[in-house]
Amino acid sequence: AIEADVRELAAHDGPPAERLAAIIAAIAGRIDQNRELLRMMIRELATEDSPVAVEVAGLVRMVQNPIIALLEDARRQGQIRDVDPRFAGISLVGMLAFYHLAYPVTSILVGRRDPATIATLRDVVTRVFLHGVLLPPDPAKETAP
């Protein structure tokens, strides 16, 4: 399941950028595989007082918590900008999901769903998210003994 994949990828050793890129790739692939389920979930969540909302929130939380923890750890290490990790995590999933949720429009704007389009989506979201969240490396730290 995606929550186990995200939890495992977040726990790996390595720089936050590499772990986040792997998480983005995993989520992008899973969303693409389950795009109809995603659309049904969003329709249900758009219904005020939906009895399913609490259940779906729990599932989303299981995916978001490892991302948030990774971003909080990176913040403690001074590696991310002054952003709220909770909102950053939700924004990340929103960027990945929007293509599928608005497919009648996005397919016209950027292309129909095929492996190349999904790969481009994944790569662009990775670049936008990492450049927006992570601080650039400090050249002084890299050259210090």
Buried (B, 14 or more C-beta within 10 A) or exposed (E): EBBEBBBEBBEEEEEBBEBBBBBBBBBBBBBBEBBEEBBEBEEBBEEEEEEEBEEBEEEBEBBBBBBBBBBBBBBEEEBBEEBEBBEBBBBBBEBBBBBBBEBEEBBEEEBEBEEEBBEBBBBEBBEEBBEBBBEEEEEEEEEEE
